[in-house]
Amino acid sequence: MKRNLMLCFVINALFSTSAMALTLNDARTQGRVGETYNGYLVALKADTETQMLVKRINESRNKSYQQLAMKNNLPVAEVEKLAGQKLVAKAKPGEYIRGINGMWLQK
């Protein structure tokens, strides 16, 4: 009985939506985040899971931008701008991007 109960608990945990981590691709597809020309993500939905994902991704991006800037003797702002242009250009149809006018567009 205990074994069956434990097995049910494990199966439930594995298939629970709260147990599954939100991925960047999922967030983009679901319209929860958008790319900007400054090289960073913005959360379009205010839920905690999306906010945490955006924070984690942006911290990682910032670290990479700083390393690239130092390696190539460029200002970090220049690296951010170049990365932002590439990320916006690579956005897939249906994903959100913030245009140069500041308005959100669905690509």
Residue pairs with C-beta under 8 A, 6 or more apart in sequence:
13 19
22 32
22 49
22 50
22 53
23 53
24 33
24 41
24 53
24 57
26 32
27 33
27 50
27 53
28 91
28 92
28 95
28 96
29 94
29 95
31 44
31 45
31 94
31 95
31 96
31 106
32 43
32 44
32 45
32 47
32 50
32 53
33 41
33 42
33 43
33 44
33 45
33 50
33 53
33 54
33 96
34 41
34 42
34 44
34 95
34 96
34 97
34 98
34 104
35 41
35 84
35 87
35 88
35 91
35 95
35 96
35 97
35 98
36 42
36 84
36 88
36 97
36 98
37 81
37 84
37 85
37 88
37 98
37 100
38 80
38 81
38 84
39 61
39 65
39 79
39 80
39 81
39 82
39 83
39 84
39 87
40 58
40 61
40 62
40 80
40 84
41 54
41 57
41 58
41 61
42 54
42 98
43 50
43 51
43 53
43 54
44 50
44 96
44 104
61 83
65 76
65 79
65 80
65 83
66 76
68 74
68 79
69 75
69 76
69 78
69 79
72 79
88 97
91 97
91 107
92 107
93 107
94 106
94 107
95 106
95 107
96 104
96 105
96 106
96 107
97 104
97 105
97 107
98 104
98 105
99 105
